[in-house]
Amino acid sequence: MTRVASAASRPVAALLEEVVRLSRRFGLDAEYTRGGGGNSSGKEAGVMYIKPSGLSLAALSPDSLMPLRMEPLLELLDEGADAPATPGTDEIMRVAIRARVQADDDRRPSVECLFHALVPDPIVLHTHPTVVNALTCALDGERIATEIFGDDVLWVPYVDPGLPLARRIATERRAHEARTGAAAPRAMLLQNHGMIVTGDNADEVAAGCERIVGAVRRRLDAAGPAPAGTRSVERTLESTQAPSSVATVPILSAALGRMLADRDRPKFVLFDDSPAALEIASTAAGRELVRRGPLTPDQIVYAGSWPLWLEPTVTEDADTVVAALQVRLGAHVAATGATPSVVVVAGLGLLIAADSERFAATAREVIVDAMRIAQGAASLGGVRVLTPDERRFIEDWEAEAYRRGVASGTPTPSRPT
């Protein structure tokens, strides 16, 4: 299938500067992306220049964009389009490596390079705005999106990232064109994931992003707050604000770092008792966020699927506090099959365990964002969490382990050859 960029040809250097300017603008805006999330690209003369996996949008430079020949990517997308996609990323990365213009480039392109290639517009930006994900994670999100945007925005039901997502986007675009007789929209909302906006130039894409976020924010404002039962701030235990409970925080932090140590290297543990953290630790909505499971792939990648809810031990005896944490941690791992990176200490705040201070800070931001997304979705009528199969795909996905490793400064080796 031949696809041609819709804008007139321009010098490659000018195109890359536009992509970088756009990427930095939205990569520096915490409302749109966290950590290494999101991706961007530009196309010219059969070559696509795309963000490498794990590198943040804010850190992009013209030299860091990876040039890939589009023909092999489009061939993979079109071959056996009706057949089930192979699970994992090996198939995509094998083709992407063959498509590299610079054969000695050992980085990975974004695993979403396929949907960047299939969209004909020369500039593509994919972000995960918190406001937009309040809509994409709403049970009735598709209907509400249609009310807001009509046929100007394409809704894409949730599907596993990579080749399945690219093929689903292609299917939805064709269906839209067949139904309306018009070209597919330059904006897409991905259920429980984020949004894609494309265009001829950076200013056009930026305006499209702001238009969508503004429209969704107005709808959320009109909907009002979530039902009272999900948002009332009430201490889970009256005793959690007692001095003895507060005194357990440093004991818990030190113990958690040791218990989750990677070999002999303790985890860095960040404690957060900001109002946003207490909104999670002290409300029914916070308990629901912990109990029901993750809403988006980013939440799984950076904060884990299952935070541990911990009722603090009302004692200053360190041995008792550590023993209680050990029991709860063991029960949590047995129940979920995974060690938590986020511990919600009821009434007190959040403990975030990570390999670095930077990654802990990102995880903290992502779990707070998840709370905002859940409350926004609740105000729109109900929250859709990822299904067990959707969740497990991300948990087991080697590409996300790679992205997480790059973001934390300890990348895993690339498997495809």
VEXDREN-2710 file (C-alpha; in Angstrom, 1 decimal):
% VEXDREN-2710
k/r/px/py/pz
1/MET/0.0/0.0/0.0
2/THR/1.5/3.4/-1.0
3/ARG/1.0/6.3/1.3
4/VAL/2.2/9.8/0.5
5/ALA/2.7/12.6/3.0
6/SER/0.2/15.4/2.4
7/ALA/2.4/18.4/2.7
8/ALA/4.7/19.9/0.1
9/SER/8.3/18.7/0.3
10/ARG/10.6/20.6/2.6
11/PRO/14.3/20.4/3.6
12/VAL/14.8/17.5/6.0
13/ALA/16.6/19.8/8.5
14/ALA/13.5/22.0/8.6
15/LEU/11.2/19.1/9.2
16/LEU/13.3/17.7/12.0
17/GLU/13.4/21.1/13.7
18/GLU/9.6/21.3/13.5
19/VAL/9.3/17.8/15.1
20/VAL/11.7/18.6/17.8
21/ARG/10.1/22.0/18.6
22/LEU/6.7/20.3/18.8
23/SER/8.0/17.4/20.9
24/ARG/9.7/19.6/23.4
25/ARG/6.7/21.8/23.8
26/PHE/4.4/19.0/24.8
27/GLY/7.1/16.9/26.4
28/LEU/7.7/19.7/28.9
29/ASP/4.0/19.9/29.7
30/ALA/3.2/17.4/32.4
31/GLU/-0.5/17.5/31.4
32/TYR/0.5/15.7/28.2
33/THR/3.2/13.2/29.0
34/ARG/5.4/11.7/31.8
35/GLY/8.8/10.0/31.6
36/GLY/9.5/8.4/28.3
37/GLY/5.9/8.2/27.3
38/GLY/4.5/9.4/24.0
39/ASN/6.2/9.6/20.6
40/SER/6.6/11.8/17.6
41/SER/7.8/11.6/14.0
42/GLY/8.3/13.4/10.7
43/LYS/8.3/12.0/7.2
44/GLU/10.1/13.1/4.0
45/ALA/10.9/11.4/0.7
46/GLY/10.1/7.8/2.0
47/VAL/12.0/8.2/5.2
48/MET/10.4/8.5/8.7
49/TYR/12.4/10.2/11.5
50/ILE/11.0/8.9/14.8
51/LYS/11.7/9.2/18.5
52/PRO/13.7/6.4/20.0
53/SER/12.1/4.2/22.6
54/GLY/12.6/5.4/26.2
55/LEU/13.8/8.9/25.3
56/SER/11.5/11.6/26.6
57/LEU/9.8/14.0/24.1
58/ALA/11.3/16.9/26.1
59/ALA/14.9/15.6/25.5
60/LEU/14.6/15.2/21.7
61/SER/17.1/16.8/19.3
62/PRO/17.3/16.6/15.5
63/ASP/20.2/14.2/15.8
64/SER/18.3/11.9/18.2
65/LEU/15.5/11.2/15.8
66/MET/15.9/7.8/14.2
67/PRO/15.6/7.6/10.4
68/LEU/13.7/4.6/9.1
69/ARG/12.8/3.6/5.5
70/MET/9.1/3.4/5.4
71/GLU/8.7/0.7/2.8
72/PRO/9.5/-2.3/5.1
73/LEU/7.2/-0.9/7.8
74/LEU/4.3/-0.5/5.4
75/GLU/4.9/-4.0/4.0
76/LEU/4.7/-5.5/7.5
77/LEU/1.5/-3.5/8.2
78/ASP/-0.2/-4.6/5.0
79/GLU/0.9/-8.3/4.9
80/GLY/-1.8/-10.6/6.4
81/ALA/-3.7/-7.6/7.7
82/ASP/-6.6/-9.8/8.6
83/ALA/-4.5/-12.4/10.4
84/PRO/-3.9/-12.2/14.2
85/ALA/-0.8/-10.2/15.0
86/THR/2.1/-12.1/16.6
87/PRO/2.3/-11.3/20.3
88/GLY/5.3/-9.4/21.5
89/THR/7.6/-7.0/19.7
90/ASP/10.2/-9.2/17.9
91/GLU/8.4/-9.1/14.6
92/ILE/8.2/-5.3/14.6
93/MET/11.7/-4.7/15.8
94/ARG/13.1/-7.2/13.3
95/VAL/11.5/-5.2/10.5
96/ALA/12.4/-1.8/12.1
97/ILE/16.1/-2.8/12.4
98/ARG/16.0/-3.8/8.7
99/ALA/14.5/-0.4/7.9
100/ARG/17.2/1.6/9.6
101/VAL/18.9/4.1/7.4
102/GLN/21.9/4.1/9.6
103/ALA/22.9/0.4/10.0
104/ASP/25.1/1.0/13.0
105/ASP/22.4/2.7/15.1
106/ASP/21.8/0.3/18.0
107/ARG/18.9/2.2/19.5
108/ARG/15.3/1.0/19.2
109/PRO/12.7/3.2/17.5
110/SER/9.3/3.6/19.2
111/VAL/7.4/0.3/19.0
112/GLU/4.6/2.4/17.7
113/CYS/6.6/3.2/14.5
114/LEU/3.9/1.3/12.4
115/PHE/1.0/3.7/13.1
116/HIS/3.3/6.6/12.5
117/ALA/4.1/5.2/9.1
118/LEU/0.6/4.4/8.1
119/VAL/-0.7/8.0/8.7
120/PRO/-0.1/10.0/5.5
121/ASP/0.5/13.4/7.3
122/PRO/4.1/14.4/7.6
123/ILE/4.1/15.2/11.3
124/VAL/2.6/12.8/14.0
125/LEU/2.5/13.4/17.7
126/HIS/1.2/10.8/20.2
127/THR/0.7/11.9/23.9
128/HIS/-1.1/10.7/27.0
129/PRO/-2.9/13.8/28.3
130/THR/-4.4/13.4/31.8
131/VAL/-7.5/15.3/30.8
132/VAL/-8.1/13.3/27.6
133/ASN/-7.5/10.0/29.4
134/ALA/-10.3/10.9/31.8
135/LEU/-12.5/10.6/28.7
136/THR/-10.7/7.6/27.1
137/CYS/-11.0/5.7/30.5
138/ALA/-14.7/6.5/30.9
139/LEU/-17.1/3.6/30.4
140/ASP/-19.1/5.6/28.0
141/GLY/-16.1/7.4/26.5
142/GLU/-16.9/6.7/22.8
143/ARG/-20.4/8.1/23.0
144/ILE/-19.3/11.2/24.8
145/ALA/-16.4/11.7/22.4
146/THR/-18.9/11.6/19.5
147/GLU/-21.1/14.1/21.3
148/ILE/-18.1/16.5/21.7
149/PHE/-16.3/16.0/18.4
150/GLY/-18.6/14.3/15.9
151/ASP/-16.7/13.0/13.0
152/ASP/-13.7/15.3/13.6
153/VAL/-12.0/12.8/15.9
154/LEU/-11.6/9.1/15.4
155/TRP/-12.2/6.8/18.4
156/VAL/-10.0/3.7/18.5
157/PRO/-11.1/0.9/20.9
158/TYR/-8.4/-0.5/23.1
159/VAL/-6.1/-3.0/21.6
160/ASP/-2.6/-4.2/22.5
161/PRO/0.1/-1.7/21.5
162/GLY/2.4/-2.4/18.6
163/LEU/1.3/-4.2/15.5
164/PRO/-2.3/-4.9/16.8
165/LEU/-2.8/-1.2/17.5
166/ALA/-1.4/-0.1/14.1
167/ARG/-3.7/-2.5/12.3
168/ARG/-6.7/-1.4/14.3
169/ILE/-6.0/2.2/13.5
170/ALA/-5.8/1.3/9.8
171/THR/-9.1/-0.5/10.1
172/GLU/-10.9/2.3/11.9
173/ARG/-9.6/4.9/9.3
174/ARG/-10.9/2.8/6.4
175/ALA/-14.2/2.3/8.1
176/HIS/-14.6/6.1/8.7
177/GLU/-13.7/6.9/5.1
178/ALA/-16.2/4.3/3.8
179/ARG/-19.0/5.6/6.1
180/THR/-18.4/9.4/5.6
181/GLY/-16.8/9.6/2.1
182/ALA/-14.3/11.9/3.7
183/ALA/-10.6/11.5/4.6
184/ALA/-10.0/10.1/8.1
185/PRO/-9.6/12.7/10.8
186/ARG/-6.2/14.1/11.8
187/ALA/-6.9/13.3/15.5
188/MET/-7.6/10.0/17.2
189/LEU/-8.5/9.1/20.8
190/LEU/-7.1/5.7/21.9
191/GLN/-9.3/4.1/24.6
192/ASN/-7.4/3.8/27.9
193/HIS/-4.3/5.1/26.2
194/GLY/-4.1/8.7/24.9
195/MET/-4.4/10.6/21.7
196/ILE/-2.7/11.0/18.3
197/VAL/-2.8/14.3/16.4
198/THR/-1.3/14.7/12.9
199/GLY/-0.8/17.5/10.4
200/ASP/1.3/19.3/7.8
201/ASN/3.3/21.3/10.3
202/ALA/4.0/21.7/14.0
203/ASP/1.7/24.6/14.5
204/GLU/-1.2/22.7/13.0
205/VAL/-0.6/19.7/15.3
206/ALA/-0.2/21.8/18.4
207/ALA/-3.5/23.6/17.7
208/GLY/-5.2/20.3/17.3
209/CYS/-3.8/19.0/20.6
210/GLU/-5.0/22.1/22.5
211/ARG/-8.4/22.1/20.8
212/ILE/-9.0/18.5/22.0
213/VAL/-7.8/19.0/25.5
214/GLY/-9.7/22.2/25.8
215/ALA/-13.0/20.6/24.6
216/VAL/-12.6/17.6/27.0
217/ARG/-11.8/19.9/29.9
218/ARG/-14.9/21.9/29.3
219/ARG/-17.0/18.7/29.3
220/LEU/-15.4/17.6/32.6
221/ASP/-16.1/21.0/34.1
222/ALA/-19.7/20.8/33.0
223/ALA/-20.0/17.3/34.4
224/GLY/-18.9/18.5/37.9
225/PRO/-17.1/16.5/40.5
226/ALA/-17.3/12.8/40.8
227/PRO/-20.1/11.3/43.0
228/ALA/-19.6/12.3/46.7
229/GLY/-18.8/8.7/47.7
230/THR/-15.7/8.7/45.5
231/ARG/-14.2/12.0/46.5
232/SER/-14.9/12.8/50.2
233/VAL/-11.6/13.2/52.1
234/GLU/-11.9/11.2/55.3
235/ARG/-9.1/9.6/57.3
236/THR/-9.2/5.8/56.9
237/LEU/-8.2/5.4/60.6
238/GLU/-8.5/8.1/63.2
239/SER/-5.3/6.9/64.7
240/THR/-3.2/7.3/61.5
241/GLN/-2.6/11.0/62.4
242/ALA/-1.3/10.0/65.9
243/PRO/2.4/10.8/66.4
244/SER/3.2/7.1/66.7
245/SER/1.8/6.5/63.2
246/VAL/3.7/9.4/61.6
247/ALA/6.9/8.2/63.3
248/THR/6.6/4.9/61.4
249/VAL/7.2/6.5/58.0
250/PRO/11.0/6.6/58.1
251/ILE/11.0/3.0/59.5
252/LEU/8.8/1.9/56.7
253/SER/10.9/3.7/54.1
254/ALA/14.1/2.1/55.2
255/ALA/12.6/-1.3/55.5
256/LEU/10.9/-1.1/52.1
257/GLY/14.1/-0.1/50.4
258/ARG/15.8/-3.2/51.9
259/MET/13.0/-5.6/51.2
260/LEU/12.7/-4.7/47.5
261/ALA/16.5/-4.5/47.0
262/ASP/17.9/-5.6/43.7
263/ARG/20.6/-8.0/44.9
264/ASP/22.6/-5.9/47.4
265/ARG/21.4/-2.5/46.1
266/PRO/18.5/-1.1/48.1
267/LYS/15.7/0.7/46.3
268/PHE/15.4/4.5/46.5
269/VAL/12.2/5.2/48.5
270/LEU/10.4/8.5/48.1
271/PHE/7.7/9.5/50.6
272/ASP/5.0/11.9/49.5
273/ASP/2.4/13.4/51.9
274/SER/1.2/16.2/49.5
275/PRO/-2.5/16.9/49.2
276/ALA/-2.5/14.9/46.0
277/ALA/-1.0/11.9/47.7
278/LEU/-3.3/12.2/50.6
279/GLU/-6.2/12.3/48.2
280/ILE/-5.2/8.7/47.3
281/ALA/-4.3/7.6/50.8
282/SER/-7.4/9.0/52.6
283/THR/-10.4/8.5/50.3
284/ALA/-12.7/5.9/49.0
285/ALA/-11.6/6.8/45.5
286/GLY/-8.0/6.0/46.5
287/ARG/-9.0/2.6/47.7
288/GLU/-10.8/2.0/44.5
289/LEU/-7.8/3.0/42.5
290/VAL/-5.7/0.4/44.3
291/ARG/-8.4/-2.3/44.3
292/ARG/-9.6/-2.2/40.7
293/GLY/-6.3/-2.2/38.9
294/PRO/-4.6/0.0/36.3
295/LEU/-6.2/2.3/33.8
296/THR/-3.5/2.9/31.2
297/PRO/-0.2/1.3/30.0
298/ASP/1.8/4.2/31.5
299/GLN/0.4/3.4/34.9
300/ILE/1.7/-0.2/34.6
301/VAL/5.1/0.8/33.2
302/TYR/5.9/3.5/35.8
303/ALA/3.9/2.7/38.9
304/GLY/3.0/-1.0/38.6
305/SER/-0.4/-2.6/38.3
306/TRP/-1.1/-3.2/42.0
307/PRO/-0.1/-0.7/44.7
308/LEU/0.0/-2.1/48.2
309/TRP/-2.6/-0.6/50.6
310/LEU/-1.0/-0.5/54.1
311/GLU/-2.8/0.3/57.3
312/PRO/0.0/1.8/59.4
313/THR/1.0/0.1/62.7
314/VAL/0.3/2.3/65.6
315/THR/3.6/1.8/67.4
316/GLU/7.1/3.3/67.5
317/ASP/8.7/-0.1/67.9
318/ALA/10.7/-0.6/64.7
319/ASP/10.7/-4.4/64.9
320/THR/6.9/-4.5/65.1
321/VAL/6.5/-2.1/62.2
322/VAL/9.0/-4.0/60.0
323/ALA/7.4/-7.4/60.8
324/ALA/4.0/-6.1/59.9
325/LEU/5.2/-4.7/56.6
326/GLN/6.9/-8.0/55.8
327/VAL/3.7/-9.9/56.4
328/ARG/1.6/-7.5/54.2
329/LEU/4.2/-7.4/51.5
330/GLY/4.4/-11.2/51.4
331/ALA/0.6/-11.5/51.2
332/HIS/0.5/-8.9/48.4
333/VAL/3.1/-10.7/46.3
334/ALA/1.2/-14.0/46.8
335/ALA/-2.1/-12.4/45.7
336/THR/-0.8/-10.3/42.7
337/GLY/2.3/-12.2/41.6
338/ALA/4.3/-8.9/41.7
339/THR/6.2/-6.8/44.1
340/PRO/4.7/-3.3/44.5
341/SER/6.5/-0.1/43.6
342/VAL/3.9/2.1/45.2
343/VAL/2.8/1.6/48.9
344/VAL/-0.2/3.6/50.0
345/VAL/0.1/4.2/53.7
346/ALA/-3.5/4.8/54.8
347/GLY/-4.1/8.4/56.0
348/LEU/-0.4/9.3/55.7
349/GLY/0.7/9.3/52.0
350/LEU/2.6/7.4/49.4
351/LEU/5.9/5.4/49.5
352/ILE/7.4/5.0/46.1
353/ALA/10.3/2.5/45.6
354/ALA/12.4/2.7/42.5
355/ASP/15.9/2.3/41.2
356/SER/16.6/6.0/41.1
357/GLU/15.2/9.2/42.5
358/ARG/14.2/10.3/39.0
359/PHE/12.2/7.2/38.3
360/ALA/10.5/7.4/41.8
361/ALA/9.5/11.0/41.0
362/THR/8.0/9.9/37.7
363/ALA/6.1/7.0/39.3
364/ARG/4.7/9.4/41.9
365/GLU/3.5/11.7/39.2
366/VAL/1.9/8.8/37.2
367/ILE/0.0/7.4/40.2
368/VAL/-1.3/10.9/41.1
369/ASP/-2.3/11.3/37.4
370/ALA/-4.1/8.0/37.6
371/MET/-6.2/9.3/40.5
372/ARG/-7.2/12.4/38.5
373/ILE/-8.0/10.2/35.5
374/ALA/-10.2/7.9/37.6
375/GLN/-12.1/10.8/39.2
376/GLY/-12.6/12.5/35.8
377/ALA/-13.9/9.2/34.3
378/ALA/-16.2/8.8/37.3
379/SER/-17.7/12.2/36.8
380/LEU/-18.5/11.1/33.2
381/GLY/-20.4/8.1/34.4
382/GLY/-17.9/5.4/35.3
383/VAL/-14.4/4.1/35.1
384/ARG/-13.1/1.5/32.6
385/VAL/-10.0/-0.2/33.9
386/LEU/-7.8/-2.4/31.7
387/THR/-9.0/-6.0/31.5
388/PRO/-6.8/-8.8/32.9
389/ASP/-5.6/-9.8/29.4
390/GLU/-4.9/-6.1/28.5
391/ARG/-3.0/-5.6/31.7
392/ARG/-0.9/-8.8/31.5
393/PHE/0.1/-8.0/27.9
394/ILE/1.8/-4.7/29.2
395/GLU/3.2/-6.4/32.3
396/ASP/4.9/-9.1/30.2
397/TRP/5.7/-6.9/27.2
398/GLU/9.5/-6.8/26.7
399/ALA/9.2/-3.4/24.8
400/GLU/7.9/-1.7/27.9
401/ALA/10.6/-3.3/30.0
402/TYR/13.1/-1.7/27.6
403/ARG/11.3/1.7/27.8
404/ARG/11.2/1.5/31.5
405/GLY/14.9/0.6/31.6
406/VAL/15.9/3.5/29.4
407/ALA/13.9/5.9/31.5
408/SER/15.6/4.7/34.7
409/GLY/19.0/4.7/33.2
410/THR/19.4/0.9/33.1
411/PRO/18.2/-0.3/29.7
412/THR/17.7/-4.0/29.1
413/PRO/19.4/-5.4/26.0
414/SER/17.6/-5.5/22.7
415/ARG/16.5/-9.1/21.9
416/PRO/15.6/-8.8/18.2
417/THR/18.5/-9.4/15.8
END
